[in-house]
Amino acid sequence: MITTHNIPVVLGSDRYAAVCLPGDVVYGCSGGVLSIPPHLLEEVIKTGRKSKVKDICGFKLLSENKFTAAAIDRLVWTKKMLDLLVDFIKNDPQGKEFQDLDWSEEYEMAKQDESFGQSAL
């Protein structure tokens, strides 16, 4: 029986509780559950897609011995790496679904001081 709607909902209990507000998207996977506010959803999806294609391309570059794991794990890829990524997206069947992504922000960060390129770990 529904007693109310459009109110915050508490998921879980004790120290593992999370609050989901009306309009939030709840995403659950083996790593846990996220409550994503609607105004951040597009950014979360875009960032996730970019991360996925960078992983796919990164594994290919590693297998071809073009870069080391440390280079691939950089938080900000170099212009050369981004050029290879864009080429991968344009020409490799695994990259076709990511052709709509814009990499201008990453190219801008790559132009900036190399100190930006710290490892993400």
N, C-alpha and C positions, 0 to 999 in steps of 0.2 A: 504494500500500500504506500503510495507516495504521500508524504506529509507536507512537503514543501519543495520548492525548486529555486534555482538561481541564488544559492547561498554557498559560502565557502564549505568545502568538505575536507575533513581530516582523514587521510589515508594512513593506515597502520596505527600503531600505538606506541606508547613510551617514547624512548629516544629515537625510534625509527619512524616517527610520524612525519607526514608531509601535508601541507595544505594545498589544495587545488581550488582555485577561484573560478567563478563562472567565466567561460570563454577560453580557459586554459586548455592546452592539448596535453594529454597524459601519454607519455611514451614509456613503455616497459620493455626491458630486455634482460638477458642473463646478468648484466652488470648492475641492474637496479631499475628504479622508476624515476622519471623526470616529469615535472610539471612545467610546461613551457608557456609563458604568457603569450597571448596572440600577437602582440606587437613585436616580439622577437622571433616568431616562427619562421618567417622568410629568411632571416639572417642565419638561423640555426641550420636550416635545410641547405642553404647555399654553402655555408662553411663545411658542412658534412660532405657534400658532393665534391667540393674542392679537395678536401682531405682524402677522400676515396680515390680520386683520379691521381693525386700525387703519390699515393701508396702504390697503385697499380704501375704507374710509370717508374716510380722509384725502384721497385723490385726488378723491373726490366733493365733499368740502367745498372743496377747492382750485378745482375746476372751477366751483363755484357762487359763488366769491369770498367765502366766509364767513370764511375764515382765510387767512393768508399761509403760505408754505412754512416760514418760521421758526417760526411758531406750531405747525404740524403736526409739526415735527421736535423739539419739546420732549421731553425724556426722560419727564417726567410731565405728562400732559394736565390741564388745568384741569377743574373740576367742570362748567362749561358744555360743554366739549368732550366730556367723558365722557357727559353727558346726551344729546348729539347722537349719540354712538356707540351708546349703548344703544337709543335710538330707531331708529337705522339697523338695528341687529341685529333688533329686533322687527318692523320694518315693511318693510324692503327685501328682495327675494328673495335678493340676494347675501349677506345677513347671517343667513339662516335656519339655516345649518349651525353657527353659532357661538352659538346661544341657550343652550347649556348652560354657557357660561363665566361665572364669578363675577368681578365687577369691584369687589368691596368693598375689596380691598387698594389698588387704584388710587384709589378715592374717598378712602380714608384718607390716602394720600400727597398727594392734591390739597388736602385740608383743611390740611395742614401748611404751614409757611412757604413762600412763593412761591420762595424760593431753590432749592427742590428742582427747579423747572422749568427747569433749564439745558438747553441744546441737547445732543442726543446726539452731535453731531459734534465 
